[in-house]
Amino acid sequence: MEVTTTSSWDALRKQARKLEAQLDEQMNSYRKLASSKGSTKVDSAENDPESGIDRLLKQLQQVNSQMQAWVSSGGSEMVSHTLTRHQEILQDLTQEFHRLRSGMRAKQEHALLLEDFREFDRTRLDLEDGVGSADQALLREHASISRHTGQVHANGLFFLW
């Protein structure tokens, strides 16, 4: 029975290391995306690095829980130390992911506000130059406000004034 118990621990460790390697690779890509100067908007759900990282973090959490159950049932001090290290890695990756995601969202909000300001400025200049009717300017401003409000709602950032 000792062989089965040891092999199950080894399988869990191997799975944890594999998930950690995948997370490391995806986090490197996400770091580059977060630090890029260009647009940070993601085109589609399957290309969304956040959901992929989040899914891997949940899988690693499950593996760590299984390892914890294994240690609780009588694992050695060395095995307990190994589990602690895997838990620290998970915690570090999770904290970095939340920090990067928060920065990405702030960048997206900033870009959206700049775009809305540019649209407002274009509308103001059109009015000053007499280009288009006042009704057209109001319609453009209404569309800009509606677009901005919809994006704020979609991001769950709606505040009541």
N, C-alpha and C positions, 0 to 999 in steps of 0.2 A: 504494500500500500504506500510506502514511503516514496517509491518511484513515481506513482501517479500524482501524489501531492507535490512533489518537487517539480514534476513536469508541468503541472497546472500553474505553479508560481512562475516558472520559466516562460510559459506561454503568455501570461499576463505581462510580465516584464518586457517581453519581445513586442507585444502589442502596444504597450505604453511608449516604448522607444520609437516604434514606427509612427505612431500618432504625433509624438513630439517632433520628429523629423519633418513630417508633413506640415505641422503647424509652423515650424521654423521657416520652411520654404515659403509658405503663404504669407507669413508675417513680414518676411523680407520684401516681398512684392508689395504688400500693403504699406509698408514704411516708405517705399519709393513713391507710391501713388500719393500718400499723405504729404510727402515733402515736395511733390512736383508743383511747379508754378502754374500749370495749365488747369483745365477744368477737372473737377473732382467728381463730376456726375457720372453715375454708373448707368449704362444703357439698358441692361436687362437683368432679370433676376438670376439667370444661370451664370452671368458674368460678374455677379456681385461677390466681391471678395469677403465682405463682411459676413454674409450668410454661410459661406464655406468655412471661414475661421470659427464662427460661432458653433457650427455643427461639429467640427473637430474638437473644440473645447469641451462640448457636452460629452462626446465619446470618450475623451481622455478622463473626464470626471467619473464616468461610469467605470472605466478600467481601474482608476484609483480607488473607487469604492469597493470593487471586487478584491483588489489587493489588500485593502483595509480589513475586509471580512476574513481574508486568508490569514493575515497577521494576527487578528483577534482570536483566531482559533488555535493559536499556539506557535506562531512563527518565531524564529530566532532573532537575536539582537541585530545581526547583520541584515536580515530580511527587513526588519523594522526600520533600520537606517536607510535602506534602499527605498522603501515606501516614502519615508520623510522627504527624501531627495526628489522623488517624482511629484509629490504634493507641492514642494517649493517651486518646481519648474512650472506646474500648472498655474499656481498662484501668480508667478512672474509673467507668464504669457497672458493670463487673463487681465492683469492690471495694465500691461502695455497695450493690449487690444482696446480696452476701454479708453485709455488715454488717446490713442491714435484715432479711434472712432469719434471721440468728442472733438478733437481737432479738425477732423474732416467735416463734421457737421457745422462747426463754426465757420470754416472756409466756404462751405456751400451757402450758408446764410449770408455771409459777407458778399459773395458774388451775386446773389439774388438781390440784395439791397442796392448794390452798385448798378445792376441792370435796371432796376426800377427807377433809380435816380436818373440814369441816362435817358430812359423813356420819358420821365417827367420833364427833364431838361429839353429834350427834342420837342415835346408838346408845347412847352413854354416858348421856345424859339419860334415854332410855327405860328403861334398866336401873335407874337411880337412882329414877325415878318408879314403877317396877314395871309399866310399860306393856309388854305383850307378854311372851312367855316368853324364857327365856335362849336356847333353841334358835333362836328367830326372830332374836334379836340376833346370834347367831353366824353365822347364814345371811346376814344383811344385811352383816356385816363381811366375810365370805368373798366375797360378791359385789362389794363395794367393792374389796377387794384384787385380785380377779381382773380387774376392769375396769381398774384402774390398771396392773397388770402387762401386760395386753394392749395398752394404749395406749403404754406404754414400749417394748414390743417393736416395735410398729408404727412408732415414731419412730426405731428403731435405737439406743435409748439404754439398752439392758440392760447392767447391770453385775453382775458376780459379787461377792458380799460375801465 
